[in-house]
Each structure stands twice: as structure tokens, then as C-alpha cells.
Amino acid sequence: MNTSRAATRRLTTAQALVAFLARQYTERDGRRHRLIDATWGIFGHGNVAGVGQALLESAEDMPYLQGRNEQAMVHAAVGHARQSRRLTAHAVTTSIGPGATNLVTGAALATINHLPVLLLPGDIFAGRPADPVLQQLEVPYAGDVSVNDCLRPVSRYFDRVNRPEALIPAALQAMRVLSDPAQTGAVTLALPQDVQAEAYDWPEEFFAERIWRVARPRPDAEASAQAAEALRASRRPLLVAGGGIHHSEAEEALRAFADATGIPVASTQAGKGSLPYDHPCDVGGIGHTGTATADDLAGTADLVVGVGTRWSDFTTASSTLFRSESVRFVNINVTSFDAHKMAGLAIVADARAALEELTAALTGHRVDAAYTAEYRTAKAAWEERVTGAFRAPDPDARPTQAQVLGALDALVTGDDIVINAAGSLPGDLHKLWRARSADQYHVEYGYSCMGYEIPAAIGVAMAAPGRPVWALVGDGTYLMNPTEIVTAVQEGVPIRMVILQNHGYASIGGLSESVGSERYGTAYRHRAADRTFTGAPLPVDLAANAESLGMRVIRAHSVRDLRRALAEARAADVPTCVYVETETPDTVSGPPAAQAWWDVPVAETATRPSAVKAREEYDRQAAARRRHL
């Protein structure tokens, strides 16, 4: 009779979790990556003696990063994961209560964008020694609900570890979801504070190195054959590159496909850069914020191949973009849910694997030369419009936002990474930015979260050391979340930040005007005598604020100043901010207007003439909507 016992290690639950996380790896194409590369944390009573103590003991195995805002920590982790092609992620730990609920926005962003992040919020006592305890949400009909339950709908996996031994299956499930390209997003392990500190005899096998292989699912042969047949029969095909191209590292496969077939390639916000802007087949961004070239092609396309896209309303111009009666769709996506959208032929597969097989199946096929000449001529005309928007005739004048982008465009190389998420900048960037490398363009537009840019820049810079990383922020976004400037200074991460001061919510101001709401409540101004916000601009000095947080600041008052400041910032080895007050595009040449519609419902009845007129335009545009069945 064998009475020997398997080897065990006595650790607290928190200590066991940290030791486990330090030994998890992903592997794709024979390259191994650490799955949880670091842990962000803000400590409170709900995690300081549990996860906090465990991180202290494991400092050599698990790097700790000190954040200032819980939401921002998630943004930093998400930026790192995107730059790492989803093969590496960060964990984020917080206390129970407001620290935990501050995670919700970041979790939603991660899950919507299919980007991995592990959330480790403290939770109320599992043993209920007192009821209620500090920061406990009392729900009369359920004793097991805590504020952490608000993370359930924005997490791809959620578990509450109420006993030490329950950590083993929970942790394994968490790693499975984080490393699965079809399932990944925010993963939450809620950790009751008493359980974090409770000791248990853990099996040594739990701490063995574990490799989570990230597969490249091959496409179904019959579906690939049908797609190839449809492409051969198509006269006006168009490929739409989504974020899945980047996640799959499929850029070279896409280039080979485009080179072989001549099929034009448009890109979503997440997919921009899938081809460099000067590739002959690249026709730029598509949809409401897209180029005239891409949107015109979409309107006449008879076959659209979507690769790694969720087909959001911005991409489809709220279901008005693809106007041909004969248009059909092929969707290549690693998730079945997205592959079956638009009533398309679904190819549930890895983007790179599917494109490689589709290219092989189309050997010898190329689109008609007249179609190629048409879209290349249109692209050349669009590039002239971009050059015009970037041009600044008077170097001593205050720049427009487009001219700020032009000055940056003239400076950067393929090494630079440009980050943005919200406001009017995503639209200008999608239309105008000339992406020179696969990962230069980093615009978070799945959730379009104000306050993402600065912390995300830190995460990206940590994943791409030595490369210039630019966070482009408007004044509205800056005021939402500047706190991680302190983290960049503390960690010595030389992010470059450009603050564009336009005294309000420029994007929503323009939208408000277009829907008849007359820019109400969108300007940062004093109240006038009539109590409207139409007085003088607020005397807010964001440059001084950034400087007070430890950042080096360079003020630019003109286009000439701006060019000098951007060059100085690019060469800096400390966190550096370029502050510029922009001119409105009303008085000078600005970016081209939206090339396609976006559905924002307008008041059906109103007394103000602006709203009545806007409703008439809304009804006209909405009449073009269609369901692709």
C-alpha cells in the first residue's frame, strides 16, 4: 500500500496566486511569452495584507507597477496587451469598494476590444465575521452579492474564490480565457479579503510552468473554396481589414493577398496599418470616419471580405455604406459570433491562416485592370486632400488640429506609435494619418474611452521599449484622466504627450450642431449673462497641470513652434508634453468632412429651427439603411 503524499507547499491564497501567475506562458509559432508579465496595483484594506503582501514576497518573480487610478491601470494593461499582440497581459489588483468598481470602465473596454487583462479585486469577507463590513453593498434579497458583481457583464470570465482550494480551477479557467483569441477580454477573480490571507497546502503541480498554446485554427476547406469562387466571380471586390489582422500578425499574409490579386484593402480603426499607407492596394479608412476612396468603393462593391472585424456602426456607416443590391459578404474571423454577421459566408479561422489559404486558392486570379486604375486614381486624389489638410501656409499662425497631425506626420518614422481614443481626433486620424508600420496606429475605438491615451501609452511603451510613443489628447480627454503622468515619471517611461487645447468637447460640439442641439453644453467657457456657456474661455492651464505632475512641458504657440517642440519631444528621454492651442477649422482649411453617415437619432418633434432641419436630414439619411440578409 502506497501511503506517500504528493508534495505540497503551504502558502496563503494570495501568495499561491502570485506564484502561479509567474509561471504561466503563451506560445504561438514556436515563440514563448510570459502570460502575466506584471501586476498593477493600488492597495487598500481589501488587498494590502493579501495580494499586496504576496507581491512584496514575490518581487523578483512578479514585477509590481504602482498606479494612481484603477481605471487607468486597466487602460495601461490593455495598451500593453494590444502592443504585445494579445500574447502577454498584465494583472490589476484593487481593494474592495470604490477601487473595485473603478475597474468596470476599463473592463468594458478590454472585453469590447477582445484584449486580455486579469482583474484581481478584493471582496467582502467570505466568512462573514461581521455583516456588513466597510464598503459592503447590502442587498436584501441576496447575501452573496457584492459590488464586484457589477464586473460580471463586462468580463469574459468571472469567479469569486470563496475557499483557498477553489483558486485552482478558477485560476486555470482564467488562463484559458486570457490566452484564447476567440474568448479573451477582461477576466475577473474576485478575492474575499479573508481568503486572500488564509493558508492552504497547495500541490506543487499547481506551480509548475504551464504553456498555453495559442492555436491558428485553419479554415474549413469547403468554406474557403466557396470564398475563392465568389472572389473569382466578383467584378468589384473589396477587403476590409479589422483588428484581427494585427492580433493574428497577419500583415504579411494580407500584403501577399493584395499583391497577388490587386483587390483594394480598406481598414477599420482597429485595422488601420494592416497595409502601409503607400501600398498600391491600400485605400484608407472605411466608414463614417473613412476616406472618400474607401467609402465610394464600398458603395459599389459586389463582394466584401471582412477580416477580423466586428462590423461596428462606424464601419458600416450605420448600415448605409454598402449600397449595391447585389453585394454579398465573406467574413473571416476567429470568433463564430462575428464571422456570421452581415449574413456573410462565415470562415471561422485565424486571419493569417485563412488569408494564406485563400491566396493559394486564387492563384492566377487578378481583378480587372480598369478597376485597379480606378481606385488608385481615387487614392492619389485623396492623398492630395490629405496634403492640403496638413499644409500650414503661415508658420507663425496657430495650427489647426489637422496641421498638428501634419507636423507630426512629417516627423515620425515607422518606429513611432501614435495613441488616441476619443474626441474629434479619431475621425481626423482615421481619414488622414499615414500609417508607416503595422503597429504605428493605435486608436481605441471599440469603446472610444476618454482618458485611455496617457495610461495606454505607458503600457505600450513598456511593451515596446526604445520606440517613441505619442499620446494625443484633447483638453476634454486630458481632464478625464491625467493621473498616470505621475506613474510615467516614477517609472521613467519617456512617453510623449501632445495636448490639443480647443476649450471643450470639439467632437460632440460638432455632432451637437449637426443634430440641431446647437453645441449646447460642449464648450469650456464661463457662463454669460443669459446663463449659457458662451462667455470667455476658462482660464485653465493644462500645461502647468502636467508640469506640476512631474512632466517636462514645451509650449507651442504657432506652427513653427510646434515643429520645433515635436522634434524636441521625440528626442527626449523623460516624459515630455507638447502643449498647443489649436485654431478652429472654420477659418482655415480643415480635414475633409465625414464621407458617410452615422446614425444619431434626432428629436422627432422640436420647436427650435435647427432641430427641425436636422430631423429632415436624419429622415433622408435613415431611408438608405438596409439589413443585409
N, C-alpha and C positions, 0 to 999 in steps of 0.2 A: 504494500500500500504506500503510495507516494504522499507524504504529508508536507512536502516543501511548499512554501508560499511564494508567489511571484513577488519580485522586488517592488517596493513602494517607496514613495518619498512624502514626508509629512510637510505640507505647506498650507498656507491659507488659500482660500478660493482665489483671491486676487493674485497672490504670488503664483499659483498654478496657471492662471490665465496668462499672465505676462510671460512665464516660461514657455508655455505652449505657443503663443503668438510668435516668439522669437525664433521658432524652428519650423515655420511654415513657408513653403516656396511654391511659386508657379513655374511652369516650364512650357515653352512653345518653340517649335522649330529647333529644339535642342539647346535653347538658351534658358538658363535658370535665373530667376529673380526672387528676391525676398518678397513675400506677400505683404506682410505688415512691416513697413520699413521704419516707422517711428510712431510715437503716440503724442498727440497734442493733449494738453490738459489745463484746466482751471480747477483748483481744489476748493472744496467746501466740506462741511461736516459729513456730507453723504458719500465722499470718496477719499478724503485726505488720509484716513487711517487704514483704508483698504487698498484701492488701486494706487493711491499716492505712495503709501509705504512700500508696495510691491515694486513700483518703478524706481524708487530710491535704492532698493536692494539689487535691482537688475539693471543698473545704469549702463553697464558695459554691454549687455545683450539687447536692450531696448532703448534707443535714443528717446529722450523726452524733450518736447518743444512747448514752451510756455506761451499760451495765448492770452488775449485780453478780452475777447468776446466769443461766446460759444458758437454763435452762428458763423463768425469769421473763421474759427478753427476748422469748421466743416468745409468752408469755401477753400481754404488753403489745402486741405486734404484732397478735395475734388480736383483742384488745379494740378496737384502733383499726380493724381491718378490718370488724368487725361493726358498729361505730358508723357507719362510712362506707358501709354497705350493700354491702360487698364491691367497691366501685369503686376503692378505694385500699388499698394494702397497704404493709407495711414489710419490709425485708430484715434478716436477722440473721446476723452473721458471728462465727465462733469459731475457736479453734485446733484442731489435730488432737488426738485422745486424749480425755480426760475432758470437755473443753469441747464436743467434737462429740457424744459420747454423751449428754451432759446435754440435748441438743436433742430426744431421742426422745419424751419425755412430751409436750412442747409440740407436736411434730409430729403425734402421735396425736390430740391434742385438736383441732388445726386441721383435720385431714383428716376426722375423725368429724363435726365440725360444718360441714363444707363451707365453711371460711373460709380465704382466701388468705394465705400467708406464704412468703417466699422465704428459704431457708436456704443459707448460704454457709460450710460448714465447711472448714477446712484439711484437707489429706490428706497421706498419705505421699509421698515423692519419686517422681515418675513415672520419673525417670532411674535410680533405684536406685544412687546413688553409694556408699551403704553399706547393708548389709542384715543385721540390722534396724537401724532408726533409733529414736530416742527415741519411745516410745509406740506403736510398731508392733505390731500383732497378727500373730503368725506363725501361718499356717495351713498345715500340712504338705502338704495336697493342692491348694492354690491360691495362687499367688504374687500374684494381683491383688486379693485380699480385704483390706479394711481395716476398722477399727471403724465407718467410715461406712456400711458395707453394712447395718448394723442399722437405718438410716433408710429402706431400700427399702420394707419393707411398710407403713410409715406415711406414705409420700409418694405423691402423685398423679402425680408425675414425678420421676425420678432420673437424673442423668448425672454421670459423672466426667470432667472435662475434662483429658485426658492430654496434649493438644497445644494450643498457643495457637489455632490455626485452628479447632479443634473447638468453641471457645466460640461461634462464630457460630450454627451450628444449635442448639446447646444452649440458648443464651440466647433465641432465638426460640421454641423449644418451651416454655421456661419461662414466657414471657409469654403464650403461647397458653393454657396450662393455668390460670395465675393469673386470667386475665380471662374464662374460660369458666364461666358459672354452673352448668353441668352437670358440670364436671370439677374445679372448683377445690378446693384444700386446700393441704397443705404441698408445696412444690416444693423439691427439693434439687439444688444444683450443687456437687458435691464438688470442691475445688480443690487439687490437689497443690501443695505449697509452692514447689517449684522452678518449676513452670509459672506460678504467680502472678507471679513476678518476671521471667519471660522476655519479651523484647521481640519484637515482630512488626509487620510493616507492614499495618495494618488498612485496608480500603477505607472511604472517607469515608461511603459509603452506610450503613454499619453504624451511624453515629452520627446519622443523620437522625431528625427527630421521627417517631414512629410511633404511630398511633392504633389501638387495639384496640377495635372496636365491640362493645358488649355488646347482643346482639340480644334481642328479645322474641318468641320463637317462638310463632306463632299455633296454636291447637288445630286438630286435624283436624275438618273440618265434620261428618262422619258421627258421630264420637265425641261431639262437642258436642250433636248432635241427639238421640243416644241418652240422654245425661245429662239433657237437658231433659225428655225424655219420661218418664224414670224419676222425676224430681222431681215432675212433674205428677201422676203416679200414686201417689206416696208420701203416706201419711197422717201419718207421724211422722218426717220427715227431720231430720237433724242435720248441721251443718257443723263440722268440726274444723280449726281454723286452726293451721298449723305455722309454723316459722321462715321458710319460703319466702315467706310473706306480707310479712314485713319486708324480706327480701333483694330482693324484687321491687318494693318500695314500692307494695304493692297494698292498703294500708289503706283508702283512699277507695273503691276498687272493691269491697272487701268490705262496707263500710258501705252502699254503694248497693245491693248484692245483698240484704243483710239488710233494709234499709228497704223494698225493693220486694216481697220475698217473705214476710217475717216468720219465716224459718227461723232457729231458735236457733243460736248460734255458741259452741262451746266451744273452749278453746285448750290446746295443749301448753305445756311450759315455754318452748320457743323461740318459740312463737307468742303468748304472753300479751301483751296490749296491742294486738293486732290490731284490736280494738274497745275503746274506753274502757270501764271497768268499769260506768259508769252508762248505757250504751247499752241500750235496751229488749231487744235480742236477745242480749246477752252473758250467758252462763250460767256463766262462770268456767272455771277449770282442769279438765282431764279426766284420768281415770285414777287410779292409786294415790294420787297427791297432789292429786287434784281435789276439786271441790265435790260435795256430795250432789245438787245440781240437775243438773249435767252428767252425773254418773255414772248417776243414775236415768233420765235421758233416753236415755243410751247403751244402757241395758239393755233399753229397749222400742223403740228406733229400728228402722224397717224399711229405711231408706236412710241411709247415712253418706257424706258427701262430705268427703274428706280433701284439704286444700290445702296443699302444701308440707310434709308431714310424713313422717317415716321410719317411723312406726308402731312405736315402741320398746315394750319390755315395760311400762314405766311408763304409757305412753299407753293400751295395751290391757288393763292390769291382768293381764299375763301370759296373754293370750288368754282372759280370763274376763269381760270387760266387756260385749261386745256379745252379748246372750243370746237375742235374738229368732230363732226358727227361720227367719224369712223375711228377715233382714237381708242387704242387699247393699251393695256399696261402689263409689264413684266416686273415683278418685284423680287429682288434678291435680298434676303435678309436672314440673319441668324435666328431671329425670333419668328415663330409662326404667326403671331398676332399681327406684326407689322407686314409680313410678307403677303397676307391676304387682304390688305387694304386696296381701295380703288378697284375692287373686283378684278384684280390682276391675276395673271398666271403666277402662282407662288412658287418660288425656288427657295426653300428653307436650307440655307447653306452659309458657310463662311464666304465673305465677299471675295477674298483673293482666290480661293479655290474655285468658286463659281465663274469668276471672270477668266481665269486661265482655261477652264474647260470650254467656255463659250467662245473664246478667241480661237481655240483649236477647231471647234465645230464650224467656224466661219472662214476657215482658210480659203483664200481666193476671192472672198466677197469684199466689195467696197462700194460705198454709196456713190451715187451719180456725181460726176464732176461739176455739173451745174449747181447742185445742192451745196457742195463744198465751197464753190466760189461765192455763192450767195451768203453763207454765214460768215465766211472770212472777210468779205467786204463790209458786212454789217459790224463785225467785231472791230475792224480798223476804224470805222466811223465812230464807234463808241469810245475807243481809246482816245480819239481826238477830243471828245467831250470831257473825258476824264482829265486830259492835259489842260483843257480850258478851265475846269473847276479848280485844278491845283495851281494854276498860274496866278501870280501875285504881281500885277503891273507896278504897284508902288511899294517898294521895300520899306518905306518909312510909315506905311499905314498899318492900322490894326488888322490882323488877319481874320478871315472868316474861318469857320470850322473846317471847311474843305481845304483851305490853304494851309491850315495846321497839318492836316493829313498829307498834303503835298510836300511840305517841308520835311516831314518825317520820311515820306516815301523816297525823297531824294537822298536821304542819309543812310538808310538801313541796307543791310545785305541779307542773304538767306539765313544768316546766323541769328538775326534778331527775331524776337517773339513779341507779338502785339496782342494785348488782352483787353477785352471790353465785354460789357454785358447788357447795358441798359441805357435808355435815353435816346437821343437822336443819332448818336454815334454808330450804333449797329447798322442803321439804314445807310448812312454815308459810307461806312466801311465795306458793306456787302456790295454796294454799287461801284465803289471807287478803288478800293485797296488792291494793289498789285502784289499778290502773294508770290513770293520767290522760292519758297520751300514748303515741304509738306506740312510742317508744324509751325509755320510762322504766324498763321492767322488763328487766334484763339478767342472766339466770341461765343459766350454762353448765351444761347437764345432759346433753349428749351424752356427755361423758367424766367429768363431775362431779369435777373435779380439785381436790383440796385445794391451796391455795397460789396459785390463779388470781386471787383477788379483788384483791389490792393492785396487782400489776403491770398487770392488765387495767384497773383504774381509771385508771392513768396513761395508758395508750393511749387510753381513751375520752375522758378529759379533754383530751388533745391534739387529738382529732378534734372535740370539742365545747367549744371554749374559752368561758369565761364561764358555763358551766352547772354547778350543784352536782352533783358526782359522789360517791356514797357507796359505800364498800366495806364490806360487812357480813361480819364474820369471827368464827368461834368460836375458842376458845383452841387447839383442835387444829389448825385451819387456819392460824392465825397462826404457830404454831411451825414449820409446814412451810416457810414462805417469806416472812419479813418483810423481806428484804434490800433490796427496791426502795423501801422508805421513803427510803433514802439518795438514790436517784435522784429521787424526788419533791421532796426537799429541794433537791438540787443544781439541778434544772431549774425550781424554783419552781412546781411544779404543785400547786395547792391542793386535793388530794383530801381527802375527809372519810372517816375510818375509824371504824367502831364495832366495838369488841372486846367480845364477849359471853363473859364468863368463867363457864363451868359445870363446870370441873375435870374435863374428859375428853372422850371421844368420845360426845356425847349421842345422836347419831343411831344409831350402831352399838350403843350401850348399850341403847337401846330395842329395836332389832332383835334383839339378842342375847337379851334377856329373852323376846321373843315366840317365838323358835325354840328355847327351852329351854336356852340357854347361860348364863343367869343373870348377864348383864353381865360375864362373865369378861374381864379384861384391857382394860376400856374406861374405867376411871377413872384420873385423875391423882392418885394417893394413895400415901402411904408404905406399905410392907409392914407387916402386922400380925404378931402373934406366930406365927400359923399360916402365915405366908409368903404370904398372899393380899394383894392390893392393896386393903385395906379400912381402912387406918389414916387418919390425919389428911390433909387435902388438902395437896398440895405447896406450899411457900412460894414460889411463882413469882409475880413481879410483872411482868406483861406491859406494864403501863402504863409502868413505869420503863424497860423494854427499848425500847419505842417512843420514849420521850423521849431515851434515850441515842443513838438513831439520828438525832436532829435534829427529831423531830416535836413539835409542841405537843400537850400531853395535858390533857384535862379529865376528872376522875374524877367519876362519878355514883354515889351510894350509895343513892338512892331514886328513886321515880318523879318526884318534884318536881325533884330534882337533874337527872335525865335530860332532862326537858323543857327546862330552862334550858341544859343542856350542848349539846343538839342544836341549839337556836336559835343559840347562840354559835358552834358549829362551822359552821353553814350560812353565817353572816355572815363567816367568817374568810377571809383572803386568803393564808394559808400552810397547808401540810399540817397537818391537825388530827385528833387522835384523841379519841374519846369512849370511855372505859373504864367498863364496868358489869358488876357481878357479878349474875347472874340467879338468881331463885328457881326451883326445880323446879316444873313444873305439877302435881305430885302433891298439893300442899297448897292450891292455888288454881285458879281456872278457867284452863284452857289452851285451845289450839286444838282444834277437833273432831278426833277420831281419823280414821285413814285410812278413806275411804269405799269403797275397792275393794282387792282382794288384790294381792300381789306375790309371785312365786314365788322363794323362797329355800329350797332343799331342806333338810329336817330329818333328822337321823340316824334311819335306819330301825330300828336296834336301839340301845338305851341302857339304863343302869341307874338313872340319875337320874330321879325322877318328872317333873321339869319338861320334860325332853326327850321322855319317853314321851307326856305330854299334848300337847306341841307337835306331835308326829308325827301324833297323831289329828286335830288341827285341820288340819294340812297335807294329809292324805289327803282330808279333807272338801272343802277348797277346790280341790284339784287335780282332783277329779272333775268340776268345772264347766268345765275347759279344753276348747276346741274349735278345730279348724282351719277357717278359712273357705275353703271350696273351691267 
